[in-house]
Amino acid sequence: MGPHKDDKYDWILVGGGLCGAALAYELIQYGDSVLLIDPNPTSPGATRYSYGGIAYWAGTSELTQTLCHEAIARHPQLSDELEFDTQFQQRSLLLTVEAGQDPAAIATRYESFMIQPEVLSRTEALEREPLLNPEAIAGALCLPHGHVSPLALVTGYRRAFERLGGITKIGQVTDILQDGRSAENRRACGVQVTEDRISERILGDRVILCAGAWTRRLLKQQNLSIPLYFTHAELIETPPAPFEMQTLVMPAVQQRFALEAEAGSPTQAQDWESDQTGQTILAPILDAGLVQFADGHCCLGQISRAQTSLTFQTNATESSQHIREAVGRVLPCSKPLTGQWISTCVAFSQDGLPLVGEVPNMENLLLFSGFSSPFVYVLPVAQRFAKAMYKKQNDALVTQLSPQRFLPKRKTD
Ligand SMILES: Cc1cc2nc3c(=O)[nH]c(=O)nc-3n(C[C@H](O)[C@H](O)[C@H](O)COP(=O)(O)OP(=O)(O)OC[C@H]3O[C@@H](n4cnc5c(N)ncnc54)[C@H](O)[C@@H]3O)c2cc1C
């Protein structure tokens, strides 16, 4: 559905990765006019290179556990709903425990999750995944996991959105338009979009930033300070492999989430202000894993870097070598694979929960970003958020994700 008679959309969504595409689809269900803008919607940002794992076992609170239940109930039905195969599968996630470590002791780190891993000896781990190198592991933890093709999921969402009358525009949002009357009364009323050097103003009642790691830059441009950060993620994408993995393999001691927690802590907030020049917040980490997709291609990864510049460039040869060595140790079958080294950026928030809702200090500007495990949480949150917006009723779960939670607490007498 195009804009209203007054040339205004009800909703303008900036960014067509998983977050933008899922939310656009949920909003258009209510018949509003919705515009989704991305310079490259067929190959979006971090989503394009994601593993596509659905960690529905990882809920730790009432909020996240409810969302996990809702996500795993909906994923298997989504292909029918979208009329597009998302390639959803139930898979086993095998979390390898390094030789010399105790799998049972490592399993205690998973005690807070709603589903507990099965602790496997080395022999049992090899029965589940015969391609593992027995000398590299002491055993493994095994969890039920969901898996989709990230590109198929996002394509399915976008096509269903367009079928229902939504409009996708190719372009880069360069500015957020405002019609507020003063610095204290700022109000978003649209966006400035550039494509092929042609710039245009597009008006909308509400603007939602779903631009993943690039959301931070759009907020900063408006002098809006929100604890939304990003890591640079590096991986190798291979053509279809001549072997078939039985499981998705990752390390039991994953460092990515610890890196995000530390890099996003309030003590690092000042360092993130130096986005222009670029600053390394913490040493990079490598979580050695291999994920094979339904068409046989694999992703080997991943290095995560907390670096404040979006345009930071690292040494691709060194990075590629590190990934290959680490993955090759656990899964020697990966050594002969050819592949392309990729670097992308992934958003995260200060407390591990996404930022969903109104941006403080600018009316009609909203966020839908910062999901650390979006393949599990985006489905239910997008659905609940769209319903709450349409019915103009608060959703108690979505309210807990509001960016307002980071506002300084008022002193009470
Ligand atoms: C190697 C790897 C493995 C991962 N594995 C998993 C996993 O197993 N499970 C999981 O849940 N998550 C995983 N993630 C994380 C997950 O993939 C990302 O968090 C998610 O894809 C982010 O989606 P998004 O829509 O927020 O951002 P993106 O996919 O990055 O999309 C943002 C979009 O915004 C657009 N954009 C940016 N600036 C502008 C602008 N100014 N105007 C218009 N458009 C703009 C970009 O072009 C881009 O298409 C993984 C990530 C990586 C890199």
The ligand as an SDF file (V2000), in Angstrom:
LIG
                    3D

 53 58  0  0  0  0  0  0  0  0999 V2000
   28.7830  -15.1800   11.6150 C   0  0  0  0  0  0  0  0  0  0  0  0
   27.5260  -14.8360   12.3280 C   0  0  0  0  0  0  0  0  0  0  0  0
   26.7710  -15.8480   12.9060 C   0  0  0  0  0  0  0  0  0  0  0  0
   25.5830  -15.5310   13.5670 C   0  0  0  0  0  0  0  0  0  0  0  0
   24.8400  -16.5530   14.0520 N   0  0  0  0  0  0  0  0  0  0  0  0
   23.6570  -16.2860   14.6340 C   0  0  0  0  0  0  0  0  0  0  0  0
   22.8200  -17.3500   15.0300 C   0  0  0  0  0  0  0  0  0  0  0  0
   23.1390  -18.5270   14.8580 O   0  0  0  0  0  0  0  0  0  0  0  0
   21.6350  -17.0360   15.6310 N   0  0  0  0  0  0  0  0  0  0  0  0
   21.2420  -15.7420   15.8300 C   0  0  0  0  0  0  0  0  0  0  0  0
   20.1540  -15.5240   16.3790 O   0  0  0  0  0  0  0  0  0  0  0  0
   22.0190  -14.7090   15.4350 N   0  0  0  0  0  0  0  0  0  0  0  0
   23.2010  -14.9500   14.8410 C   0  0  0  0  0  0  0  0  0  0  0  0
   23.9870  -13.9210   14.4040 N   0  0  0  0  0  0  0  0  0  0  0  0
   23.5300  -12.5460   14.6290 C   0  0  0  0  0  0  0  0  0  0  0  0
   22.4650  -12.1450   13.6150 C   0  0  0  0  0  0  0  0  0  0  0  0
   22.7890  -12.6350   12.3510 O   0  0  0  0  0  0  0  0  0  0  0  0
   22.3230  -10.6370   13.5490 C   0  0  0  0  0  0  0  0  0  0  0  0
   22.1430  -10.1300   14.8360 O   0  0  0  0  0  0  0  0  0  0  0  0
   21.1090  -10.2530   12.6960 C   0  0  0  0  0  0  0  0  0  0  0  0
   21.2010  -10.8190   11.4240 O   0  0  0  0  0  0  0  0  0  0  0  0
   20.9580   -8.7680   12.6420 C   0  0  0  0  0  0  0  0  0  0  0  0
   19.8040   -8.4760   11.8950 O   0  0  0  0  0  0  0  0  0  0  0  0
   19.4080   -6.9550   11.7110 P   0  0  0  0  0  0  0  0  0  0  0  0
   18.2190   -6.9060   10.8330 O   0  0  0  0  0  0  0  0  0  0  0  0
   19.3270   -6.2780   13.0370 O   0  0  0  0  0  0  0  0  0  0  0  0
   20.6810   -6.3020   11.0010 O   0  0  0  0  0  0  0  0  0  0  0  0
   21.3070   -6.5600    9.5590 P   0  0  0  0  0  0  0  0  0  0  0  0
   21.0450   -7.9110    9.0570 O   0  0  0  0  0  0  0  0  0  0  0  0
   22.7250   -6.1160    9.6520 O   0  0  0  0  0  0  0  0  0  0  0  0
   20.4840   -5.5770    8.6300 O   0  0  0  0  0  0  0  0  0  0  0  0
   20.6260   -4.1990    8.7370 C   0  0  0  0  0  0  0  0  0  0  0  0
   20.2550   -3.6210    7.3970 C   0  0  0  0  0  0  0  0  0  0  0  0
   20.2030   -2.1910    7.5210 O   0  0  0  0  0  0  0  0  0  0  0  0
   20.6450   -1.6580    6.3100 C   0  0  0  0  0  0  0  0  0  0  0  0
   21.0710   -0.2830    6.5390 N   0  0  0  0  0  0  0  0  0  0  0  0
   22.1430    0.1430    7.2420 C   0  0  0  0  0  0  0  0  0  0  0  0
   22.2240    1.4740    7.2120 N   0  0  0  0  0  0  0  0  0  0  0  0
   21.1450    1.9140    6.4930 C   0  0  0  0  0  0  0  0  0  0  0  0
   20.6860    3.1910    6.0960 C   0  0  0  0  0  0  0  0  0  0  0  0
   21.3230    4.3120    6.4630 N   0  0  0  0  0  0  0  0  0  0  0  0
   19.5780    3.2650    5.3230 N   0  0  0  0  0  0  0  0  0  0  0  0
   18.9080    2.1380    4.9470 C   0  0  0  0  0  0  0  0  0  0  0  0
   19.3130    0.8950    5.3100 N   0  0  0  0  0  0  0  0  0  0  0  0
   20.4170    0.7880    6.0580 C   0  0  0  0  0  0  0  0  0  0  0  0
   21.7900   -2.5590    5.8730 C   0  0  0  0  0  0  0  0  0  0  0  0
   21.9770   -2.4800    4.4680 O   0  0  0  0  0  0  0  0  0  0  0  0
   21.2780   -3.9280    6.3060 C   0  0  0  0  0  0  0  0  0  0  0  0
   20.6540   -4.6160    5.2470 O   0  0  0  0  0  0  0  0  0  0  0  0
   25.1620  -14.1780   13.7030 C   0  0  0  0  0  0  0  0  0  0  0  0
   25.9060  -13.1780   13.0950 C   0  0  0  0  0  0  0  0  0  0  0  0
   27.0650  -13.4940   12.4000 C   0  0  0  0  0  0  0  0  0  0  0  0
   27.8060  -12.3970   11.7070 C   0  0  0  0  0  0  0  0  0  0  0  0
  1  2  1  0
  2  3  1  0
  2 52  2  0
  3  4  2  0
  4  5  1  0
  4 50  1  0
  5  6  2  0
  6  7  1  0
  6 13  1  0
  7  8  2  0
  7  9  1  0
  9 10  1  0
 10 11  2  0
 10 12  1  0
 12 13  2  0
 13 14  1  0
 14 15  1  0
 14 50  1  0
 15 16  1  0
 16 17  1  0
 16 18  1  0
 18 19  1  0
 18 20  1  0
 20 21  1  0
 20 22  1  0
 22 23  1  0
 23 24  1  0
 24 25  2  0
 24 26  1  0
 24 27  1  0
 27 28  1  0
 28 29  2  0
 28 30  1  0
 28 31  1  0
 31 32  1  0
 32 33  1  0
 33 34  1  0
 33 48  1  0
 34 35  1  0
 35 36  1  0
 35 46  1  0
 36 37  1  0
 36 45  1  0
 37 38  2  0
 38 39  1  0
 39 40  1  0
 39 45  2  0
 40 41  1  0
 40 42  2  0
 42 43  1  0
 43 44  2  0
 44 45  1  0
 46 47  1  0
 46 48  1  0
 48 49  1  0
 50 51  2  0
 51 52  1  0
 52 53  1  0
M  END
$$$$
